[in-house]
Amino acid sequence: MSTVGEILQLAIETDMQGLAYCVFWAISECKVSAEENSEILDNIDYDEETIARMITKDI
């Protein structure tokens, strides 16, 4: 079992920008916490427009 935080760290380390921003967005919007099982990430409705803007602005 991996945690959400571990997935975020892996995404950052392996330059998986899209995944890193999706997980960061989910944490910052309180959709998940970093300690939760990463499987919860499959059940989130992501705001793709906001995430795309974050990527463009390199937030």
C-alpha positions in Angstrom: 0.0 0.0 0.0 1.3 3.4 -0.9 0.1 6.7 0.5 -1.0 9.8 -1.4 2.1 11.5 -0.1 4.4 8.8 -1.4 2.7 9.0 -4.8 3.2 12.8 -4.9 6.9 12.3 -3.9 7.4 9.7 -6.6 5.7 11.8 -9.2 8.0 14.8 -8.4 11.2 12.6 -8.3 10.4 11.0 -11.7 9.2 14.2 -13.4 5.6 13.0 -13.8 4.4 16.6 -13.9 0.7 15.9 -14.7 0.4 13.4 -11.9 2.2 15.6 -9.4 -0.1 18.5 -10.1 -3.2 16.3 -9.9 -2.1 14.9 -6.5 -1.0 18.4 -5.3 -4.4 19.8 -6.3 -6.3 17.1 -4.5 -4.3 17.6 -1.3 -4.6 21.4 -1.5 -8.4 21.2 -2.1 -8.8 18.9 0.9 -10.0 16.1 -1.3 -7.5 13.7 0.3 -4.7 13.8 2.9 -1.2 12.8 2.4 -1.5 9.9 4.8 -4.4 8.2 3.0 -4.2 5.1 0.8 -3.3 6.2 -2.7 -6.2 4.2 -4.1 -8.5 7.1 -3.1 -7.0 9.1 -6.0 -8.9 7.0 -8.4 -12.2 8.2 -7.0 -11.7 12.0 -7.2 -13.4 14.3 -9.6 -10.4 16.5 -10.7 -10.8 20.0 -11.8 -8.8 19.6 -15.0 -9.1 23.3 -16.0 -7.6 24.5 -12.7 -4.9 21.9 -12.8 -4.0 22.9 -16.4 -3.7 26.5 -15.3 -1.5 25.5 -12.4 0.8 23.6 -14.8 0.9 26.6 -17.2 1.7 29.0 -14.4 4.2 26.5 -12.9 2.6 26.9 -9.4 
